[in-house]
Amino acid sequence: MHGEYKVPGGKLVVVDVDVEDGALRRVRVAGDFFLEPDEALDAVNRALDGAPADTGAAGLAARIDAALPEGTVMYGLTPEGVGIAVRRALAHATDWTDYDWQVIHEGPQSPAVHMALDEVLTAEVAAGRRPPTLRVWEWGAPAVIIGSFQSLRNEVDTEGARRHGVEVVRRISGGGAMFVEPGNTITYSLSVPEALVQGLSFQDSYAYLDDWVLGALGEMGIRAWYQPLNDIATDQGKIAGAAQKRIVGQDGGPGAVLHHVTMAYDIDADKMLDVLRIGREKLSDKGTKSAKKRVDPLRRQTGLPRGAVIERMIDSFRARYGSADGKVTDEELALAEELARTKFTTPDWTARVP
């Protein structure tokens, strides 16, 4: 069995392993990491050999830690990363480059249609009718997007939203509320086969699916990192939040994962605080007086127009994984528009947690 794992902010770890009588055998760890002394690699392999095949990534990492020679130095590699690579091998996980990716970047849609497109496209990936897809959004109207399990009245000042012409929609993923305005926000979705994140914990899957955009930001001069559970941050503050939803496959078959990220290109902090109740609480809890100190927009950090930031992000994705230009098909759009009408614009859904 063969597994690969790119350590977030680090290097690629590759593991080949056999299983005999419920135990790991002939473990071979490789990759483009740095490790001193040389014999530390043999120690890693020996530590894993004989481990029960159902040992979790943390347990495998503990075995490696205990076996490393004193003074071992790892660069771009962690015991946890090796453990995850082993689990991905045992789960027959796929890699980014195993797929023919499609990138979609089309014109503006209403907030409700965007919510529906996420559900429709990810279901199409689960069904095998669509390749793994990166979709960059364009917003047709300002909106607040609340998480699947959030209370509408606790999160949103509906009078403030009405006053500013801000639409309120609920997405299918969990997490917190997001305030977006056309031209001030960069949002993208990854709709990927479940096999891509096999062997990863829920938390590790966030870091894994966010790694490409950290690289893209680095190419623009921004040192960004994944901040558990679902934020992307820099030393200037948070710049993005992520959320996920698992879509079950048809007839119990393989499913798909929706991973979407909203990034602050610019922000009207005063308007945001008029619309989001929770924004006031988060600021007071952290002793922060200004929302601009908590969310630091990409416009200031990059000095680039929004369109240029998006273009560089897509170029970075293509350079890593390759991709073809794609589009939302007429059938997919029709399904999304119907779902927006029957679900995402209805009070039953939007206020399902009042």
TARANOR-V593662 format. One line per field, one symbol per residue. phi: phi as a letter, one per 20 degrees, with the letter a starting at -180 (. if undefined). psi: psi as a letter, one per 30 degrees, with the letter a starting at -180 (. if undefined). burial: 1 if it has 9 or more other ideal C-beta (glycine too) atoms within 8 Angstrom, else 0. A space follows every 50 residues. Layout:
phi: ???
psi: ???
burial: ???
This chain:
phi: .cccbefgmcdeddcdbdcclmcfclfcdbqefdbcfgfffffffffefn fgfeffgfffffffgfeffgnfddcmbcgfffgfffffffelfedgffde fcddbdffcfgfffgfggfffffffgenecfgcddeeceeafbddefgde egffeceffffffemdedcdeeefnefcdccgndcdcbcddcfgffdgnd fgfffffffefffffffffendedbfcgebddccfepfcacdbcbedfff lmfgdbcecccddefbbefffgffdeffgffffffemdecffeeddffgf femdfggfffffffffffffcmadfcbffgfffffffffffecfdefgef dfdg
psi: kkkkkjkkgblkkkkkklkkhglklhkjklaglkkklefeeeeeeeefkf kkfgkleeeeeeeeeffkkkgkkkkgkleeeeeeeeeeefghlllegflj lkkkjalklleeeeeeeeeeeeeeeefgfklkkjkklkkflllkjllegl keffekjeeeeeeghkkklklflaalkkkkkkffkjklkkjlkfffgkfk leeeeeeeffeefeeeeefggjjllkjkeglkllfflkflklllkkkklk hgakalkkjkkkkjelkjeeeeffejefeeeeeeeggkfkfffejjlfee eeglleeeeeeeeeeeeeeefllkkalkleeeeeeeeeeeefdfgkeeee gfj.
burial: 10111111011111111010001110101010111000011011101110 10101010111111001100010111111111111111111011010010 11110000111111111111111111100111111111111111111101 01001111011001011111101000101111011111111111111111 00011111111111111101010111000111110011111111111010 00001111111111111010111111111101100000001001111110 11010100110111011101101000010001101110110011100011 0000
